[in-house]
């Protein structure tokens, strides 16, 4: 916990705001008349280009933490800072805008739309913008994840690893500063998992902060830093 | 149109509808049937009303004044006729008639029974099919077309009526209108052929149904002020009632159509709800990657509306086909089928179809747009 705090402090000391900072974050919710403390005094700073793995058993609050980082959930107490800006009490419209601007998501189940081609899937976050440059960018991103020859393939024609690489390309279409991954290797075999994690390393090389929550020890091999969530408390490994 | 499809919400909506074509087609089919039902039932009802008015139109324009036999009068006096003529002035033409029934026979020996009318001014009431109806009728007989074929006479032939022989100077058209005076089976002779005495009736050919009603009311007021000397037959009020009934029938038919369209609306509601539930994960993803609520809402409302527009267009085209089919299989004239008032039902049915679809899309769209992305992505 102290180290993760110090990471942010170091960045602040260097005069650079970390792209992502959780400070004293609590998240409680009611379930079946009981109060669940999903996150308790969580402090985490993620620097640009850093790959952080968050591990922990089921129900330890990993998803809640990722959702909080991704502005899909709001903390009960504490602050969420995105690029140095306090965003924990932003309303839905602002959080939506911020997600679009700063955050990319990669999910365990890929969430590709079966009727769309790889390129169209990558373009999905931009469909409501009249952005003529989005398509070449999507094709370029697919090329970068090694799918330059699969642009017009549909998800059913792609392997699991290829699907997840399409999903990574999709998460990068808006040129985010933070990429959040929920069990990115959960549905992949080890070799394919390694390929996908290799993509994350390359993403980090592009100065994007990557946070992956996972059960998979393989992810920690690639991560710059691994933190563990136990019953809502963040511990450094 | 290219502009429209460039709108992201429209583009996405079209794409989403294409994804499950069968379901989209079935949902639109509901609207097709609903629009077809409203438009055809509306048009058919309207055509019925127009056709009936066309047929019955004449009824309402005539006022028939005859002596009230219950009061002992068996003819109208010259004063009565003068009074009626004064009342009718400016609103129609009063034609005093003698009338009686008589056997009519042609030179070939065929005979029939006919109403014989006596008047010197037949032109206001009768039109000729062949020959000419004179302004001042002094001699010869005008014979109704049906009677003429029955007794086999034509213009120039001779007919025998009540022992006298007359030359036929015109054959009278039957007239499409239903009217108390039926020219098709009548013979019209000059007044001089009738024994002197009062007229048997006065027919006022009014300029409109309204005039007929006013004239009838005024005749009743003036001539029957002390005793009921005359009976006045005026059918415009009956015509109004027929009209009212047909209007009611039309509304009833439209109501039936509306029910089917509402059912179609429920089908769209169901389809939209189903397809948004099915796409929950996708909608959650879109929300997570920064697509705004409004865009999701717009897309889904456009989807529902598109179903309505497509269904509506097809429904309108089929309704036009149905109306033309009605013209083809029935004796109703093309002018009635093409009457502009029918177009109103097409427009109303189309608009109603689109509005129902839009309304059915709003709740599912609102529900989907307000999904918490986390919740949507969880399942």
Interface residues (C-beta under 8 A of the other chain):
Chain A: X67 X70 X72 X73 X92 X93 X96 X97 X98 X99 X100 X101 X103 X104 X105 X107 X109 X111 X113 X115 X124 X125 X127 X128 X129 X130 X170 X171 X174
Chain B: X6 X8 X9 X11 X12 X15 X19 X281 X282 X285 X286 X287 X288 X289 X290 X291 X292 X293 X295 X372 X373 X374 X377
